[in-house]
């Protein structure tokens, strides 16, 4: 066992002074702006809250139906329903300022000018601990324009970086040819950390109607346990590509899921879809991870990381396959 006789430090440093008390956050779009959970007394255990996506102007979102259950997952096409940045800065941030848990505002936009305007409005607002730049939303027009090409991603992040001194986390799309290439471009442009990954584009069909269940093109973002093996692979690839912190997302419902991401190279994680089926999921993940750290006498979370990530070519003993 590692770390025997040493004090365990559960904190995670995401850069620019943003230090989480533990590596467990909740994902944008699955926790609202935190107020419903606050009413239930279910936020103080968290390392961070990543807010619902926020745009320059209020958005009503897409027409329903907007959600469809799938095998081991969920499709969503909410369409960034939100009250707009002015309401978030004026009405929500003062409430966040009284919380111990830091809130990072997830910011979306149709073009670089909108991203910059929203982030500039949030810069210096008490209660806003950081920005999660959502360049990877698959459910709105232009939502992934800056996520699929390194040059575009870098230009967007660089423009936002100039507009704020807040910690800047960039949320990556898995719907790309080479996520490592995008990650490197975003790091070079000034990101402090990366979230990996957003949802995978998927579809569900209603055979009786001979059409997709969801309207429009019928596609939406797939999340939940179904994407976990894919997202783990993406996190490991991103970890090899960059030196900044990586936040793993995708199918995390238990402490084991979260710890798997730390092994694969994540520094922190976000619990997402599990919040819908179990409002106490994030608390259970925090408690389970801390219990594991105590049982295995860890000193820090990075001790869990797969050695191959830091030492390519290192030879390990083969494991039995179930």
C-alpha positions as CSV (number, residue, x, y, z in Angstrom):
1,X,0.0,0.0,0.0
2,X,1.2,3.5,-0.8
3,X,1.4,6.5,1.5
4,X,1.5,4.5,4.8
5,X,2.1,6.9,7.7
6,X,1.7,10.0,5.6
7,X,-1.1,12.6,5.6
8,X,-3.5,12.4,2.7
9,X,-4.2,15.7,0.8
10,X,-7.5,15.4,-1.1
11,X,-7.3,18.8,-2.7
12,X,-6.9,19.4,-6.5
13,X,-5.3,22.5,-8.0
14,X,-6.9,23.6,-11.3
15,X,-4.7,26.6,-11.7
16,X,-4.8,30.4,-11.1
17,X,-5.6,29.8,-7.4
18,X,-8.6,27.5,-7.9
19,X,-8.1,24.7,-5.5
20,X,-10.9,22.2,-5.0
21,X,-11.3,20.5,-1.6
22,X,-11.8,17.2,-3.4
23,X,-11.8,16.1,-7.1
24,X,-15.5,15.6,-7.4
25,X,-17.6,18.2,-9.2
26,X,-21.1,18.1,-10.9
27,X,-21.4,18.5,-14.7
28,X,-23.0,21.4,-16.5
29,X,-26.6,20.7,-17.5
30,X,-27.2,18.1,-14.7
31,X,-27.3,20.3,-11.6
32,X,-29.0,23.5,-12.8
33,X,-27.4,26.5,-11.1
34,X,-27.1,24.6,-7.8
35,X,-30.1,26.2,-6.0
36,X,-32.4,23.1,-6.0
37,X,-29.6,21.0,-4.5
38,X,-28.8,23.8,-2.0
39,X,-32.4,23.6,-0.7
40,X,-31.8,19.9,-0.1
41,X,-28.5,20.5,1.7
42,X,-26.6,18.7,-1.0
43,X,-23.7,21.0,-2.1
44,X,-21.2,21.3,0.7
45,X,-19.6,17.9,0.0
46,X,-18.6,18.9,-3.6
47,X,-15.3,20.0,-4.9
48,X,-17.0,22.3,-7.5
49,X,-20.2,23.0,-9.3
50,X,-20.1,23.6,-13.1
51,X,-23.2,25.6,-13.9
52,X,-25.8,25.2,-16.6
53,X,-24.7,26.6,-19.9
54,X,-25.0,30.4,-20.1
55,X,-25.3,32.6,-23.2
56,X,-25.4,36.4,-23.9
57,X,-29.2,36.5,-24.1
58,X,-31.8,34.3,-22.5
59,X,-32.7,31.1,-24.4
60,X,-35.8,29.0,-24.3
61,X,-34.0,26.0,-25.6
62,X,-35.2,23.5,-28.2
63,X,-38.7,22.4,-28.7
64,X,-39.8,19.2,-26.8
65,X,-39.3,16.3,-26.7
66,X,-35.8,17.0,-25.6
67,X,-34.7,13.9,-23.7
68,X,-34.9,10.2,-24.6
69,X,-33.7,7.2,-22.5
70,X,-31.4,4.7,-24.2
71,X,-29.7,1.5,-23.2
72,X,-27.3,2.5,-20.4
73,X,-27.7,6.2,-21.2
74,X,-29.6,9.2,-22.1
75,X,-30.0,11.5,-25.1
76,X,-30.5,15.1,-24.5
77,X,-31.2,18.1,-26.8
78,X,-32.1,20.8,-24.3
79,X,-30.6,23.5,-26.5
80,X,-29.0,25.6,-23.7
81,X,-32.1,26.9,-22.0
82,X,-30.9,29.6,-19.6
83,X,-31.8,33.1,-18.3
84,X,-28.8,34.9,-20.0
85,X,-25.6,36.2,-18.5
86,X,-27.0,39.4,-17.0
87,X,-29.4,37.4,-14.8
88,X,-26.6,35.0,-13.9
89,X,-24.2,37.8,-12.9
90,X,-26.9,39.9,-11.2
91,X,-29.1,37.4,-9.4
92,X,-27.2,34.1,-9.1
93,X,-23.6,35.0,-8.4
94,X,-24.4,36.9,-5.1
95,X,-26.0,33.7,-3.8
96,X,-22.9,31.6,-4.9
97,X,-20.6,34.0,-3.1
98,X,-21.9,32.7,0.2
99,X,-21.1,29.1,-0.6
100,X,-18.0,27.2,0.3
101,X,-18.1,25.3,-2.9
102,X,-16.8,27.2,-6.0
103,X,-19.1,27.7,-9.0
104,X,-17.6,27.7,-12.5
105,X,-20.0,29.2,-15.1
106,X,-20.3,27.1,-18.2
107,X,-20.3,29.6,-21.1
108,X,-21.6,28.9,-24.6
109,X,-21.8,31.1,-27.7
110,X,-22.5,31.2,-31.4
111,X,-19.3,33.1,-32.3
112,X,-16.1,34.4,-30.6
113,X,-17.7,37.8,-30.0
114,X,-20.4,36.2,-27.9
115,X,-18.0,34.0,-25.9
116,X,-15.9,37.1,-25.1
117,X,-18.9,39.3,-24.2
118,X,-20.3,36.7,-21.8
119,X,-17.0,36.0,-20.2
120,X,-16.1,39.7,-19.9
121,X,-19.4,40.3,-18.1
122,X,-18.6,37.5,-15.6
123,X,-15.0,38.6,-15.0
124,X,-14.5,40.0,-11.5
125,X,-18.1,39.1,-10.4
126,X,-18.0,37.9,-6.8
127,X,-19.3,34.4,-6.6
128,X,-18.0,33.3,-10.0
129,X,-14.9,31.1,-9.3
130,X,-14.1,30.4,-12.9
131,X,-15.2,29.7,-16.5
132,X,-15.9,26.4,-18.2
133,X,-15.8,27.3,-21.9
134,X,-18.3,25.1,-23.7
135,X,-17.0,24.9,-27.3
136,X,-18.5,21.5,-27.7
137,X,-22.3,21.6,-27.4
138,X,-23.9,19.3,-30.1
139,X,-27.4,20.5,-29.6
140,X,-27.4,24.1,-31.0
141,X,-26.5,25.6,-34.3
142,X,-22.7,26.5,-34.3
143,X,-22.3,24.7,-31.0
144,X,-19.3,22.7,-32.1
145,X,-17.8,25.2,-34.6
146,X,-14.8,25.8,-32.4
147,X,-14.4,22.2,-31.1
148,X,-13.4,20.3,-34.2
149,X,-10.5,22.2,-35.7
150,X,-7.3,23.1,-33.7
151,X,-6.9,26.6,-35.2
152,X,-10.5,27.6,-34.5
153,X,-10.4,26.2,-31.0
154,X,-7.1,28.1,-30.3
155,X,-8.5,31.4,-31.6
156,X,-11.6,31.2,-29.5
157,X,-9.7,30.3,-26.3
158,X,-7.1,32.9,-26.9
159,X,-9.7,35.6,-27.3
160,X,-11.5,34.5,-24.1
161,X,-8.2,34.3,-22.3
162,X,-7.6,38.0,-23.0
163,X,-11.0,38.9,-21.7
164,X,-10.6,37.4,-18.2
165,X,-8.2,36.6,-15.4
166,X,-10.5,33.9,-14.0
167,X,-9.5,30.2,-14.1
168,X,-10.4,29.0,-17.6
169,X,-11.5,25.4,-18.2
170,X,-12.2,24.4,-21.8
171,X,-14.8,21.6,-22.4
172,X,-13.7,19.3,-25.3
173,X,-15.9,17.4,-27.8
174,X,-15.3,13.7,-28.4
175,X,-16.8,14.1,-31.8
176,X,-13.5,14.9,-33.5
177,X,-10.8,13.2,-35.5
178,X,-8.0,13.8,-33.0
179,X,-8.9,15.1,-29.5
180,X,-5.3,15.3,-28.5
181,X,-4.6,17.8,-31.3
182,X,-7.5,20.0,-30.1
183,X,-6.3,19.7,-26.5
184,X,-2.8,20.9,-27.4
185,X,-4.1,23.9,-29.3
186,X,-6.4,24.9,-26.4
187,X,-3.5,24.5,-23.9
188,X,-1.2,26.6,-26.1
189,X,-4.0,29.3,-26.3
190,X,-4.1,29.8,-22.5
191,X,-6.5,27.3,-21.0
192,X,-5.8,26.4,-17.4
193,X,-7.5,23.0,-17.5
194,X,-9.6,20.8,-19.8
195,X,-12.9,19.0,-19.3
196,X,-13.1,15.8,-21.3
197,X,-15.6,14.9,-22.6
198,X,-18.9,16.4,-23.7
199,X,-21.6,14.2,-25.0
200,X,-21.3,11.9,-28.0
201,X,-23.7,12.5,-30.9
202,X,-26.4,9.8,-31.0
203,X,-29.9,8.9,-32.2
204,X,-32.9,6.9,-31.0
205,X,-35.5,5.6,-33.5
206,X,-39.2,5.0,-32.9
207,X,-39.7,2.0,-35.2
208,X,-43.5,2.2,-35.0
209,X,-43.3,5.7,-36.4
210,X,-40.3,5.0,-38.7
211,X,-38.6,8.2,-37.5
212,X,-36.2,9.4,-34.8
213,X,-37.7,9.9,-31.4
214,X,-36.3,13.5,-31.1
215,X,-37.3,16.2,-33.5
216,X,-35.2,18.0,-36.1
217,X,-32.3,16.0,-37.4
218,X,-33.1,13.4,-34.7
219,X,-29.6,13.6,-33.1
220,X,-28.7,14.6,-29.6
221,X,-26.0,14.3,-27.0
222,X,-25.5,10.8,-25.5
223,X,-24.4,10.6,-21.9
224,X,-24.4,8.0,-19.1
225,X,-22.7,4.7,-18.4
226,X,-22.8,3.8,-22.2
227,X,-20.1,6.3,-22.9
228,X,-17.7,5.6,-20.0
229,X,-15.2,3.3,-21.9
230,X,-15.1,5.8,-24.8
231,X,-14.6,8.8,-22.5
232,X,-11.9,7.0,-20.4
233,X,-9.9,6.4,-23.6
234,X,-10.4,10.1,-24.6
235,X,-9.1,11.2,-21.1
236,X,-6.0,9.0,-21.4
237,X,-5.3,10.4,-24.8
238,X,-5.7,14.0,-23.6
239,X,-3.6,13.3,-20.5
240,X,-0.7,12.2,-22.8
241,X,-1.1,15.4,-24.9
242,X,-1.1,18.2,-22.3
243,X,0.5,19.2,-19.1
244,X,-2.5,21.1,-17.6
245,X,-5.2,19.5,-15.3
246,X,-7.8,17.3,-17.0
247,X,-11.3,16.8,-15.6
248,X,-12.9,13.5,-16.6
249,X,-16.6,13.3,-17.6
250,X,-18.8,10.5,-18.8
251,X,-20.8,7.8,-17.1
252,X,-19.6,8.4,-13.5
253,X,-22.2,7.1,-11.1
254,X,-20.0,5.5,-8.4
255,X,-16.8,6.0,-6.6
256,X,-15.2,3.2,-8.7
257,X,-16.2,5.1,-11.8
258,X,-14.5,8.2,-10.5
259,X,-11.4,6.4,-9.4
260,X,-11.2,4.8,-12.9
261,X,-10.9,8.2,-14.4
262,X,-8.1,9.2,-12.0
263,X,-6.2,6.0,-13.0
264,X,-6.7,7.0,-16.7
265,X,-5.2,10.4,-16.2
266,X,-7.8,12.7,-14.9
267,X,-7.0,15.1,-12.0
268,X,-10.7,15.7,-11.2
269,X,-14.1,14.4,-12.4
270,X,-17.7,15.5,-12.9
271,X,-20.8,13.5,-12.0
272,X,-23.4,14.1,-14.6
273,X,-26.3,12.0,-15.8
274,X,-26.3,10.0,-12.5
275,X,-27.6,13.2,-10.8
276,X,-31.0,12.6,-12.5
277,X,-31.5,9.1,-11.2
278,X,-29.8,9.5,-7.8
279,X,-29.7,13.1,-6.4
280,X,-27.2,11.8,-3.8
281,X,-24.8,10.3,-6.4
282,X,-22.1,13.0,-6.0
283,X,-22.1,12.6,-2.2
284,X,-21.8,8.9,-2.5
285,X,-18.9,9.3,-5.0
286,X,-17.1,11.7,-2.7
287,X,-17.5,9.5,0.4
288,X,-16.5,6.4,-1.6
289,X,-13.3,8.0,-3.0
290,X,-12.2,9.3,0.4
291,X,-12.8,5.9,1.9
292,X,-10.7,4.3,-0.8
293,X,-7.9,6.8,-0.2
294,X,-7.9,6.0,3.5
295,X,-8.1,2.2,2.9
296,X,-5.1,2.4,0.5
297,X,-3.2,5.0,2.5
298,X,-2.8,7.4,-0.4
299,X,-1.0,10.6,0.0
300,X,-2.5,12.3,-3.1
301,X,-4.8,11.3,-5.9
302,X,-2.1,11.3,-8.6
303,X,-0.7,8.1,-7.0
304,X,-3.5,6.3,-8.7
305,X,-2.4,7.3,-12.2
306,X,-1.5,4.6,-14.7
307,X,2.3,4.6,-15.0
308,X,2.2,4.2,-18.7
309,X,0.8,7.8,-19.0
310,X,4.0,9.2,-17.5
311,X,6.4,6.6,-18.7
312,X,5.5,5.4,-22.2
313,X,6.7,1.9,-22.9
314,X,6.8,0.9,-19.3
315,X,6.1,-2.9,-19.1
316,X,3.4,-4.1,-16.9
317,X,2.3,-7.6,-15.9
318,X,-0.7,-8.7,-18.0
319,X,-4.0,-8.8,-16.1
320,X,-6.5,-11.6,-16.4
321,X,-9.5,-10.7,-18.6
322,X,-13.0,-11.3,-17.1
